[in-house]
């Protein structure tokens, strides 16, 4: 629980610095925003590692193949990266690039989920 307070404090300080710098130097403010995002993502590294280990343990317990868990995790990762990068583009004043980034992220997420779709189709064929 203390991690979220530390991350929130870092985000608040970063946001105040970002807003202050944006008025004077927009380019440096964008770089600061990216740096703050990277620090925040690195701040959840230990928790993310623990979560991934738990998911792998649950998958083994449920006798679920890694081939099914991996596309799910990739899709979540793609969604998070896409959202952050699209918002950074919008903050930099490049809304159209952010929109295209979201489109590309949607395509990548669909592509990453293809093994799940193939598995579902094969299960349907077995039932029929």
DRENNUFI-156492 format. One record per atom (N, C-alpha, C, O): residue number from 0; z, y, x; atom name; chain; residue in one letter. Coordinates in steps of 0.05 Angstrom, whole numbers. Example, Ala and Ser with C-alpha at 12.3 -4.5 7.8 and 13.67 -1.06 7.14 Angstrom:
[pt 0; [156; -114; 264]; N; A; a]
[pt 0; [156; -90; 246]; CA; A; a]
[pt 0; [156; -66; 264]; C; A; a]
[pt 0; [169; -66; 285]; O; A; a]
[pt 1; [142; -45; 257]; N; A; s]
[pt 1; [143; -21; 273]; CA; A; s]
[pt 1; [157; 1; 258]; C; A; s]
[pt 1; [161; 23; 268]; O; A; s]
//
This chain:
[pt 0; [0; -24; 16]; N; A; x]
[pt 0; [0; 0; 0]; CA; A; x]
[pt 0; [0; 25; 17]; C; A; x]
[pt 0; [-11; 45; 10]; O; A; x]
[pt 1; [13; 24; 40]; N; A; x]
[pt 1; [13; 47; 57]; CA; A; x]
[pt 1; [-14; 54; 69]; C; A; x]
[pt 1; [-20; 77; 75]; O; A; x]
[pt 2; [-31; 33; 71]; N; A; x]
[pt 2; [-58; 38; 81]; CA; A; x]
[pt 2; [-74; 57; 63]; C; A; x]
[pt 2; [-88; 75; 73]; O; A; x]
[pt 3; [-71; 53; 37]; N; A; x]
[pt 3; [-86; 71; 19]; CA; A; x]
[pt 3; [-77; 99; 21]; C; A; x]
[pt 3; [-93; 118; 18]; O; A; x]
[pt 4; [-51; 104; 25]; N; A; x]
[pt 4; [-41; 131; 29]; CA; A; x]
[pt 4; [-52; 143; 54]; C; A; x]
[pt 4; [-59; 167; 55]; O; A; x]
[pt 5; [-53; 128; 76]; N; A; x]
[pt 5; [-65; 138; 101]; CA; A; x]
[pt 5; [-94; 144; 97]; C; A; x]
[pt 5; [-104; 165; 107]; O; A; x]
[pt 6; [-109; 126; 83]; N; A; x]
[pt 6; [-137; 131; 79]; CA; A; x]
[pt 6; [-141; 156; 61]; C; A; x]
[pt 6; [-160; 172; 65]; O; A; x]
[pt 7; [-124; 159; 41]; N; A; x]
[pt 7; [-127; 182; 23]; CA; A; x]
[pt 7; [-121; 208; 38]; C; A; x]
[pt 7; [-134; 228; 33]; O; A; x]
[pt 8; [-101; 207; 55]; N; A; x]
[pt 8; [-95; 231; 71]; CA; A; x]
[pt 8; [-118; 238; 90]; C; A; x]
[pt 8; [-125; 261; 92]; O; A; x]
[pt 9; [-129; 218; 102]; N; A; x]
[pt 9; [-152; 222; 120]; CA; A; x]
[pt 9; [-176; 233; 104]; C; A; x]
[pt 9; [-189; 252; 113]; O; A; x]
[pt 10; [-180; 222; 80]; N; A; x]
[pt 10; [-202; 232; 64]; CA; A; x]
[pt 10; [-198; 261; 55]; C; A; x]
[pt 10; [-216; 277; 55]; O; A; x]
[pt 11; [-173; 267; 47]; N; A; x]
[pt 11; [-167; 295; 39]; CA; A; x]
[pt 11; [-171; 315; 61]; C; A; x]
[pt 11; [-183; 336; 57]; O; A; x]
[pt 12; [-160; 308; 85]; N; A; x]
[pt 12; [-163; 326; 108]; CA; A; x]
[pt 12; [-193; 329; 115]; C; A; x]
[pt 12; [-203; 351; 120]; O; A; x]
[pt 13; [-207; 306; 115]; N; A; x]
[pt 13; [-236; 307; 120]; CA; A; x]
[pt 13; [-251; 324; 100]; C; A; x]
[pt 13; [-270; 338; 108]; O; A; x]
[pt 14; [-244; 321; 75]; N; A; x]
[pt 14; [-257; 337; 54]; CA; A; x]
[pt 14; [-252; 367; 57]; C; A; x]
[pt 14; [-271; 383; 54]; O; A; x]
[pt 15; [-228; 374; 63]; N; A; x]
[pt 15; [-221; 403; 67]; CA; A; x]
[pt 15; [-237; 413; 91]; C; A; x]
[pt 15; [-248; 435; 90]; O; A; x]
[pt 16; [-237; 398; 113]; N; A; x]
[pt 16; [-253; 407; 137]; CA; A; x]
[pt 16; [-282; 408; 130]; C; A; x]
[pt 16; [-296; 426; 139]; O; A; x]
[pt 17; [-292; 389; 115]; N; A; x]
[pt 17; [-320; 388; 108]; CA; A; x]
[pt 17; [-328; 413; 92]; C; A; x]
[pt 17; [-348; 426; 98]; O; A; x]
[pt 18; [-312; 419; 71]; N; A; x]
[pt 18; [-318; 443; 55]; CA; A; x]
[pt 18; [-316; 468; 71]; C; A; x]
[pt 18; [-333; 486; 67]; O; A; x]
[pt 19; [-297; 470; 89]; N; A; x]
[pt 19; [-294; 494; 106]; CA; A; x]
[pt 19; [-318; 497; 125]; C; A; x]
[pt 19; [-329; 518; 128]; O; A; x]
[pt 20; [-325; 475; 138]; N; A; x]
[pt 20; [-348; 476; 157]; CA; A; x]
[pt 20; [-375; 479; 143]; C; A; x]
[pt 20; [-393; 491; 155]; O; A; x]
[pt 21; [-377; 469; 119]; N; A; x]
[pt 21; [-403; 471; 105]; CA; A; x]
[pt 21; [-412; 500; 101]; C; A; x]
[pt 21; [-436; 505; 102]; O; A; x]
[pt 22; [-393; 518; 97]; N; A; x]
[pt 22; [-400; 546; 93]; CA; A; x]
[pt 22; [-411; 558; 119]; C; A; x]
[pt 22; [-429; 576; 118]; O; A; x]
[pt 23; [-401; 549; 142]; N; A; x]
[pt 23; [-409; 561; 167]; CA; A; x]
[pt 23; [-432; 545; 181]; C; A; x]
[pt 23; [-450; 557; 191]; O; A; x]
[pt 24; [-430; 519; 181]; N; A; x]
[pt 24; [-449; 503; 194]; CA; A; x]
[pt 24; [-453; 476; 179]; C; A; x]
[pt 24; [-438; 457; 182]; O; A; x]
[pt 25; [-474; 476; 162]; N; A; x]
[pt 25; [-479; 453; 145]; CA; A; x]
[pt 25; [-484; 427; 161]; C; A; x]
[pt 25; [-477; 405; 152]; O; A; x]
[pt 26; [-498; 430; 184]; N; A; x]
[pt 26; [-505; 406; 199]; CA; A; x]
[pt 26; [-481; 392; 211]; C; A; x]
[pt 26; [-478; 368; 210]; O; A; x]
[pt 27; [-462; 408; 221]; N; A; x]
[pt 27; [-438; 397; 232]; CA; A; x]
[pt 27; [-421; 385; 210]; C; A; x]
[pt 27; [-407; 365; 214]; O; A; x]
[pt 28; [-421; 398; 187]; N; A; x]
[pt 28; [-406; 388; 164]; CA; A; x]
[pt 28; [-416; 360; 156]; C; A; x]
[pt 28; [-400; 342; 150]; O; A; x]
[pt 29; [-442; 356; 156]; N; A; x]
[pt 29; [-453; 330; 149]; CA; A; x]
[pt 29; [-445; 309; 169]; C; A; x]
[pt 29; [-437; 287; 162]; O; A; x]
[pt 30; [-445; 316; 195]; N; A; x]
[pt 30; [-436; 298; 216]; CA; A; x]
[pt 30; [-407; 291; 213]; C; A; x]
[pt 30; [-399; 268; 216]; O; A; x]
[pt 31; [-391; 311; 206]; N; A; x]
[pt 31; [-362; 307; 201]; CA; A; x]
[pt 31; [-359; 288; 177]; C; A; x]
[pt 31; [-342; 270; 178]; O; A; x]
[pt 32; [-374; 292; 156]; N; A; x]
[pt 32; [-372; 274; 133]; CA; A; x]
[pt 32; [-379; 245; 140]; C; A; x]
[pt 32; [-365; 227; 131]; O; A; x]
[pt 33; [-399; 242; 156]; N; A; x]
[pt 33; [-407; 215; 165]; CA; A; x]
[pt 33; [-384; 202; 181]; C; A; x]
[pt 33; [-377; 179; 178]; O; A; x]
[pt 34; [-373; 218; 199]; N; A; x]
[pt 34; [-351; 209; 217]; CA; A; x]
[pt 34; [-327; 201; 200]; C; A; x]
[pt 34; [-314; 180; 205]; O; A; x]
[pt 35; [-320; 217; 180]; N; A; x]
[pt 35; [-297; 211; 163]; CA; A; x]
[pt 35; [-302; 185; 148]; C; A; x]
[pt 35; [-285; 168; 145]; O; A; x]
[pt 36; [-327; 182; 138]; N; A; x]
[pt 36; [-334; 157; 124]; CA; A; x]
[pt 36; [-330; 132; 142]; C; A; x]
[pt 36; [-320; 112; 134]; O; A; x]
[pt 37; [-339; 135; 167]; N; A; x]
[pt 37; [-337; 113; 186]; CA; A; x]
[pt 37; [-308; 107; 192]; C; A; x]
[pt 37; [-300; 83; 193]; O; A; x]
[pt 38; [-291; 127; 195]; N; A; x]
[pt 38; [-263; 123; 200]; CA; A; x]
[pt 38; [-250; 109; 176]; C; A; x]
[pt 38; [-234; 90; 180]; O; A; x]
[pt 39; [-257; 117; 152]; N; A; x]
[pt 39; [-246; 104; 128]; CA; A; x]
[pt 39; [-254; 75; 126]; C; A; x]
[pt 39; [-237; 58; 120]; O; A; x]
[pt 40; [-279; 69; 131]; N; A; x]
[pt 40; [-289; 42; 130]; CA; A; x]
[pt 40; [-275; 25; 152]; C; A; x]
[pt 40; [-267; 2; 146]; O; A; x]
[pt 41; [-272; 36; 175]; N; A; x]
[pt 41; [-258; 21; 197]; CA; A; x]
[pt 41; [-229; 17; 190]; C; A; x]
[pt 41; [-216; -2; 198]; O; A; x]
[pt 42; [-218; 36; 174]; N; A; x]
[pt 42; [-190; 34; 166]; CA; A; x]
[pt 42; [-184; 10; 148]; C; A; x]
[pt 42; [-161; 1; 146]; O; A; x]
[pt 43; [-204; 0; 134]; N; A; x]
[pt 43; [-199; -23; 116]; CA; A; x]
[pt 43; [-207; -49; 130]; C; A; x]
[pt 43; [-208; -70; 117]; O; A; x]
[pt 44; [-214; -47; 156]; N; A; x]
[pt 44; [-223; -71; 170]; CA; A; x]
[pt 44; [-205; -95; 168]; C; A; x]
[pt 44; [-214; -117; 162]; O; A; x]
[pt 45; [-179; -92; 173]; N; A; x]
[pt 45; [-160; -114; 172]; CA; A; x]
[pt 45; [-158; -126; 144]; C; A; x]
[pt 45; [-158; -150; 140]; O; A; x]
[pt 46; [-157; -108; 124]; N; A; x]
[pt 46; [-156; -118; 96]; CA; A; x]
[pt 46; [-181; -132; 88]; C; A; x]
[pt 46; [-181; -152; 73]; O; A; x]
[pt 47; [-204; -122; 98]; N; A; x]
[pt 47; [-229; -135; 91]; CA; A; x]
[pt 47; [-231; -163; 104]; C; A; x]
[pt 47; [-241; -182; 91]; O; A; x]
[pt 48; [-221; -165; 128]; N; A; x]
[pt 48; [-221; -191; 142]; CA; A; x]
[pt 48; [-204; -211; 127]; C; A; x]
[pt 48; [-212; -234; 123]; O; A; x]
[pt 49; [-181; -202; 118]; N; A; x]
[pt 49; [-163; -220; 102]; CA; A; x]
[pt 49; [-176; -228; 76]; C; A; x]
[pt 49; [-174; -251; 68]; O; A; x]
[pt 50; [-189; -209; 63]; N; A; x]
[pt 50; [-202; -215; 38]; CA; A; x]
[pt 50; [-225; -235; 41]; C; A; x]
[pt 50; [-227; -254; 25]; O; A; x]
[pt 51; [-240; -232; 62]; N; A; x]
[pt 51; [-262; -251; 68]; CA; A; x]
[pt 51; [-251; -279; 73]; C; A; x]
[pt 51; [-263; -299; 64]; O; A; x]
[pt 52; [-229; -280; 88]; N; A; x]
[pt 52; [-217; -306; 93]; CA; A; x]
[pt 52; [-207; -319; 67]; C; A; x]
[pt 52; [-210; -343; 64]; O; A; x]
[pt 53; [-195; -303; 50]; N; A; x]
[pt 53; [-186; -314; 24]; CA; A; x]
[pt 53; [-209; -324; 7]; C; A; x]
[pt 53; [-207; -345; -5]; O; A; x]
[pt 54; [-231; -309; 7]; N; A; x]
[pt 54; [-254; -317; -9]; CA; A; x]
[pt 54; [-266; -343; 2]; C; A; x]
[pt 54; [-274; -360; -13]; O; A; x]
[pt 55; [-266; -346; 29]; N; A; x]
[pt 55; [-276; -371; 40]; CA; A; x]
[pt 55; [-258; -394; 33]; C; A; x]
[pt 55; [-267; -416; 28]; O; A; x]
[pt 56; [-232; -390; 34]; N; A; x]
[pt 56; [-212; -410; 26]; CA; A; x]
[pt 56; [-216; -418; -3]; C; A; x]
[pt 56; [-216; -442; -9]; O; A; x]
[pt 57; [-219; -399; -20]; N; A; x]
[pt 57; [-224; -405; -49]; CA; A; x]
[pt 57; [-250; -420; -53]; C; A; x]
[pt 57; [-251; -438; -69]; O; A; x]
[pt 58; [-270; -413; -38]; N; A; x]
[pt 58; [-296; -426; -40]; CA; A; x]
[pt 58; [-293; -455; -32]; C; A; x]
[pt 58; [-305; -473; -44]; O; A; x]
[pt 59; [-278; -460; -10]; N; A; x]
[pt 59; [-274; -488; -1]; CA; A; x]
[pt 59; [-258; -504; -21]; C; A; x]
[pt 59; [-264; -527; -27]; O; A; x]
[pt 60; [-237; -491; -33]; N; A; x]
[pt 60; [-221; -504; -52]; CA; A; x]
[pt 60; [-237; -512; -77]; C; A; x]
[pt 60; [-233; -533; -89]; O; A; x]
[pt 61; [-255; -494; -85]; N; A; x]
[pt 61; [-272; -499; -109]; CA; A; x]
[pt 61; [-296; -516; -101]; C; A; x]
[pt 61; [-313; -521; -118]; O; A; x]
[pt 62; [-298; -524; -76]; N; A; x]
[pt 62; [-320; -540; -66]; CA; A; x]
[pt 62; [-347; -525; -71]; C; A; x]
[pt 62; [-367; -537; -79]; O; A; x]
[pt 63; [-345; -499; -66]; N; A; x]
[pt 63; [-369; -482; -69]; CA; A; x]
[pt 63; [-382; -479; -42]; C; A; x]
[pt 63; [-369; -474; -22]; O; A; x]
[pt 64; [-408; -481; -42]; N; A; x]
[pt 64; [-422; -479; -17]; CA; A; x]
[pt 64; [-423; -450; -7]; C; A; x]
[pt 64; [-423; -432; -23]; O; A; x]
[pt 65; [-424; -447; 20]; N; A; x]
[pt 65; [-427; -420; 31]; CA; A; x]
[pt 65; [-453; -408; 23]; C; A; x]
[pt 65; [-456; -384; 22]; O; A; x]
[pt 66; [-473; -425; 17]; N; A; x]
[pt 66; [-499; -414; 8]; CA; A; x]
[pt 66; [-497; -399; -18]; C; A; x]
[pt 66; [-514; -382; -24]; O; A; x]
[pt 67; [-476; -404; -33]; N; A; x]
[pt 67; [-472; -388; -58]; CA; A; x]
[pt 67; [-454; -364; -53]; C; A; x]
[pt 67; [-459; -343; -66]; O; A; x]
[pt 68; [-435; -366; -36]; N; A; x]
[pt 68; [-417; -344; -31]; CA; A; x]
[pt 68; [-430; -322; -14]; C; A; x]
[pt 68; [-425; -298; -18]; O; A; x]
[pt 69; [-446; -330; 5]; N; A; x]
[pt 69; [-458; -311; 24]; CA; A; x]
[pt 69; [-476; -290; 9]; C; A; x]
[pt 69; [-473; -266; 16]; O; A; x]
[pt 70; [-493; -298; -9]; N; A; x]
[pt 70; [-509; -277; -23]; CA; A; x]
[pt 70; [-492; -258; -39]; C; A; x]
[pt 70; [-499; -234; -41]; O; A; x]
[pt 71; [-471; -268; -50]; N; A; x]
[pt 71; [-453; -250; -66]; CA; A; x]
[pt 71; [-441; -229; -48]; C; A; x]
[pt 71; [-440; -205; -55]; O; A; x]
[pt 72; [-430; -238; -24]; N; A; x]
[pt 72; [-418; -219; -6]; CA; A; x]
[pt 72; [-439; -199; 5]; C; A; x]
[pt 72; [-433; -176; 9]; O; A; x]
[pt 73; [-463; -209; 11]; N; A; x]
[pt 73; [-484; -191; 21]; CA; A; x]
[pt 73; [-491; -170; 0]; C; A; x]
[pt 73; [-495; -147; 7]; O; A; x]
[pt 74; [-492; -178; -25]; N; A; x]
[pt 74; [-499; -159; -46]; CA; A; x]
[pt 74; [-478; -138; -49]; C; A; x]
[pt 74; [-484; -114; -53]; O; A; x]
[pt 75; [-453; -146; -48]; N; A; x]
[pt 75; [-431; -126; -49]; CA; A; x]
[pt 75; [-432; -107; -25]; C; A; x]
[pt 75; [-429; -82; -29]; O; A; x]
[pt 76; [-437; -117; -1]; N; A; x]
[pt 76; [-440; -101; 22]; CA; A; x]
[pt 76; [-463; -81; 20]; C; A; x]
[pt 76; [-461; -58; 27]; O; A; x]
[pt 77; [-485; -91; 10]; N; A; x]
[pt 77; [-509; -74; 6]; CA; A; x]
[pt 77; [-503; -51; -13]; C; A; x]
[pt 77; [-510; -28; -9]; O; A; x]
[pt 78; [-489; -58; -35]; N; A; x]
[pt 78; [-482; -37; -55]; CA; A; x]
[pt 78; [-464; -16; -43]; C; A; x]
[pt 78; [-468; 8; -48]; O; A; x]
[pt 79; [-444; -24; -27]; N; A; x]
[pt 79; [-426; -5; -15]; CA; A; x]
[pt 79; [-440; 13; 5]; C; A; x]
[pt 79; [-437; 37; 5]; O; A; x]
[pt 80; [-456; 1; 22]; N; A; x]
[pt 80; [-471; 17; 43]; CA; A; x]
[pt 80; [-491; 35; 29]; C; A; x]
[pt 80; [-494; 58; 38]; O; A; x]
[pt 81; [-504; 26; 9]; N; A; x]
[pt 81; [-524; 42; -5]; CA; A; x]
[pt 81; [-510; 66; -18]; C; A; x]
[pt 81; [-520; 89; -17]; O; A; x]
[pt 82; [-488; 61; -32]; N; A; x]
[pt 82; [-474; 83; -45]; CA; A; x]
[pt 82; [-464; 105; -26]; C; A; x]
[pt 82; [-467; 128; -31]; O; A; x]
[pt 83; [-453; 96; -4]; N; A; x]
[pt 83; [-443; 115; 16]; CA; A; x]
[pt 83; [-466; 131; 28]; C; A; x]
[pt 83; [-465; 156; 30]; O; A; x]
[pt 84; [-487; 117; 36]; N; A; x]
[pt 84; [-509; 131; 50]; CA; A; x]
[pt 84; [-524; 150; 30]; C; A; x]
[pt 84; [-533; 171; 38]; O; A; x]
[pt 85; [-527; 141; 5]; N; A; x]
[pt 85; [-540; 158; -15]; CA; A; x]
[pt 85; [-524; 184; -20]; C; A; x]
[pt 85; [-535; 205; -22]; O; A; x]
[pt 86; [-497; 181; -21]; N; A; x]
[pt 86; [-481; 204; -25]; CA; A; x]
[pt 86; [-481; 223; -1]; C; A; x]
[pt 86; [-480; 247; -4]; O; A; x]
[pt 87; [-482; 212; 23]; N; A; x]
[pt 87; [-484; 229; 47]; CA; A; x]
[pt 87; [-510; 244; 46]; C; A; x]
[pt 87; [-511; 268; 53]; O; A; x]
[pt 88; [-531; 231; 38]; N; A; x]
[pt 88; [-557; 246; 35]; CA; A; x]
[pt 88; [-555; 268; 15]; C; A; x]
[pt 88; [-565; 290; 20]; O; A; x]
[pt 89; [-542; 263; -8]; N; A; x]
[pt 89; [-539; 284; -28]; CA; A; x]
[pt 89; [-522; 307; -17]; C; A; x]
[pt 89; [-529; 330; -22]; O; A; x]
[pt 90; [-501; 300; -3]; N; A; x]
[pt 90; [-483; 321; 9]; CA; A; x]
[pt 90; [-499; 338; 29]; C; A; x]
[pt 90; [-493; 362; 32]; O; A; x]
[pt 91; [-518; 326; 42]; N; A; x]
[pt 91; [-534; 341; 62]; CA; A; x]
[pt 91; [-556; 357; 49]; C; A; x]
[pt 91; [-571; 372; 62]; O; A; x]
[pt 92; [-558; 355; 22]; N; A; x]
[pt 92; [-578; 370; 8]; CA; A; x]
[pt 92; [-605; 356; 4]; C; A; x]
[pt 92; [-625; 367; -3]; O; A; x]
[pt 93; [-605; 330; 11]; N; A; x]
[pt 93; [-629; 314; 8]; CA; A; x]
[pt 93; [-626; 294; -14]; C; A; x]
[pt 93; [-625; 270; -10]; O; A; x]
[pt 94; [-624; 305; -39]; N; A; x]
[pt 94; [-620; 288; -62]; CA; A; x]
[pt 94; [-642; 267; -67]; C; A; x]
[pt 94; [-637; 245; -75]; O; A; x]
[pt 95; [-667; 275; -61]; N; A; x]
[pt 95; [-689; 256; -65]; CA; A; x]
[pt 95; [-687; 232; -46]; C; A; x]
[pt 95; [-694; 210; -53]; O; A; x]
[pt 96; [-678; 237; -21]; N; A; x]
[pt 96; [-675; 215; -2]; CA; A; x]
[pt 96; [-652; 197; -12]; C; A; x]
[pt 96; [-654; 173; -10]; O; A; x]
[pt 97; [-631; 209; -22]; N; A; x]
[pt 97; [-609; 193; -33]; CA; A; x]
[pt 97; [-618; 176; -56]; C; A; x]
[pt 97; [-610; 153; -58]; O; A; x]
[pt 98; [-635; 187; -74]; N; A; x]
[pt 98; [-645; 171; -96]; CA; A; x]
[pt 98; [-662; 148; -86]; C; A; x]
[pt 98; [-660; 126; -97]; O; A; x]
[pt 99; [-679; 153; -67]; N; A; x]
[pt 99; [-696; 132; -56]; CA; A; x]
[pt 99; [-679; 111; -41]; C; A; x]
[pt 99; [-685; 87; -42]; O; A; x]
[pt 100; [-658; 120; -29]; N; A; x]
[pt 100; [-639; 101; -16]; CA; A; x]
[pt 100; [-627; 83; -36]; C; A; x]
[pt 100; [-624; 59; -31]; O; A; x]
[pt 101; [-619; 93; -59]; N; A; x]
[pt 101; [-609; 76; -81]; CA; A; x]
[pt 101; [-630; 56; -91]; C; A; x]
[pt 101; [-623; 33; -96]; O; A; x]
[pt 102; [-654; 65; -93]; N; A; x]
[pt 102; [-676; 47; -101]; CA; A; x]
[pt 102; [-679; 25; -80]; C; A; x]
[pt 102; [-682; 1; -88]; O; A; x]
[pt 103; [-679; 32; -55]; N; A; x]
[pt 103; [-682; 12; -33]; CA; A; x]
[pt 103; [-658; -7; -34]; C; A; x]
[pt 103; [-661; -31; -29]; O; A; x]
[pt 104; [-634; 4; -38]; N; A; x]
[pt 104; [-610; -13; -40]; CA; A; x]
[pt 104; [-612; -33; -63]; C; A; x]
[pt 104; [-603; -56; -60]; O; A; x]
[pt 105; [-622; -24; -86]; N; A; x]
[pt 105; [-626; -42; -108]; CA; A; x]
[pt 105; [-645; -65; -102]; C; A; x]
[pt 105; [-640; -88; -108]; O; A; x]
[pt 106; [-667; -58; -88]; N; A; x]
[pt 106; [-686; -78; -80]; CA; A; x]
[pt 106; [-673; -98; -61]; C; A; x]
[pt 106; [-676; -122; -64]; O; A; x]
[pt 107; [-659; -88; -41]; N; A; x]
[pt 107; [-646; -105; -21]; CA; A; x]
[pt 107; [-625; -123; -34]; C; A; x]
[pt 107; [-622; -146; -27]; O; A; x]
[pt 108; [-610; -113; -53]; N; A; x]
[pt 108; [-590; -129; -68]; CA; A; x]
[pt 108; [-604; -151; -83]; C; A; x]
[pt 108; [-594; -174; -83]; O; A; x]
[pt 109; [-625; -145; -96]; N; A; x]
[pt 109; [-640; -166; -111]; CA; A; x]
[pt 109; [-651; -187; -92]; C; A; x]
[pt 109; [-650; -211; -97]; O; A; x]
[pt 110; [-661; -178; -69]; N; A; x]
[pt 110; [-672; -196; -49]; CA; A; x]
[pt 110; [-650; -214; -38]; C; A; x]
[pt 110; [-654; -238; -34]; O; A; x]
[pt 111; [-626; -203; -33]; N; A; x]
[pt 111; [-604; -218; -22]; CA; A; x]
[pt 111; [-593; -238; -43]; C; A; x]
[pt 111; [-582; -259; -35]; O; A; x]
[pt 112; [-597; -233; -69]; N; A; x]
[pt 112; [-587; -251; -89]; CA; A; x]
[pt 112; [-607; -273; -97]; C; A; x]
[pt 112; [-601; -290; -114]; O; A; x]
[pt 113; [-630; -273; -84]; N; A; x]
[pt 113; [-650; -294; -91]; CA; A; x]
[pt 113; [-640; -322; -87]; C; A; x]
[pt 113; [-647; -339; -104]; O; A; x]
[pt 114; [-624; -329; -67]; N; A; x]
[pt 114; [-614; -356; -65]; CA; A; x]
[pt 114; [-597; -364; -89]; C; A; x]
[pt 114; [-598; -387; -98]; O; A; x]
[pt 115; [-582; -345; -101]; N; A; x]
[pt 115; [-567; -351; -125]; CA; A; x]
[pt 115; [-586; -357; -149]; C; A; x]
[pt 115; [-581; -375; -164]; O; A; x]
[pt 116; [-607; -341; -151]; N; A; x]
[pt 116; [-626; -345; -173]; CA; A; x]
[pt 116; [-640; -372; -170]; C; A; x]
[pt 116; [-644; -386; -189]; O; A; x]
[pt 117; [-647; -379; -145]; N; A; x]
[pt 117; [-659; -405; -140]; CA; A; x]
[pt 117; [-640; -428; -147]; C; A; x]
[pt 117; [-649; -448; -159]; O; A; x]
[pt 118; [-615; -425; -141]; N; A; x]
[pt 118; [-595; -446; -148]; CA; A; x]
[pt 118; [-592; -449; -178]; C; A; x]
[pt 118; [-591; -471; -188]; O; A; x]
[pt 119; [-591; -426; -192]; N; A; x]
[pt 119; [-589; -427; -221]; CA; A; x]
[pt 119; [-613; -440; -233]; C; A; x]
[pt 119; [-611; -457; -252]; O; A; x]
[pt 120; [-637; -433; -223]; N; A; x]
[pt 120; [-661; -446; -233]; CA; A; x]
[pt 120; [-662; -476; -229]; C; A; x]
[pt 120; [-670; -491; -246]; O; A; x]
[pt 121; [-653; -484; -205]; N; A; x]
[pt 121; [-652; -513; -200]; CA; A; x]
[pt 121; [-632; -528; -218]; C; A; x]
[pt 121; [-637; -550; -226]; O; A; x]
[pt 122; [-610; -515; -223]; N; A; x]
[pt 122; [-590; -527; -242]; CA; A; x]
[pt 122; [-602; -529; -270]; C; A; x]
[pt 122; [-597; -549; -284]; O; A; x]
[pt 123; [-616; -509; -278]; N; A; x]
[pt 123; [-629; -509; -305]; CA; A; x]
[pt 123; [-649; -532; -306]; C; A; x]
[pt 123; [-651; -546; -326]; O; A; x]
[pt 124; [-665; -535; -285]; N; A; x]
[pt 124; [-685; -556; -284]; CA; A; x]
[pt 124; [-672; -584; -285]; C; A; x]
[pt 124; [-683; -602; -297]; O; A; x]
[pt 125; [-648; -587; -272]; N; A; x]
[pt 125; [-634; -613; -273]; CA; A; x]
[pt 125; [-624; -619; -301]; C; A; x]
[pt 125; [-625; -642; -310]; O; A; x]
[pt 126; [-615; -598; -316]; N; A; x]
[pt 126; [-605; -602; -343]; CA; A; x]
[pt 126; [-628; -609; -362]; C; A; x]
[pt 126; [-625; -625; -380]; O; A; x]
[pt 127; [-650; -596; -358]; N; A; x]
[pt 127; [-673; -601; -375]; CA; A; x]
[pt 127; [-686; -626; -367]; C; A; x]
[pt 127; [-706; -635; -379]; O; A; x]
//
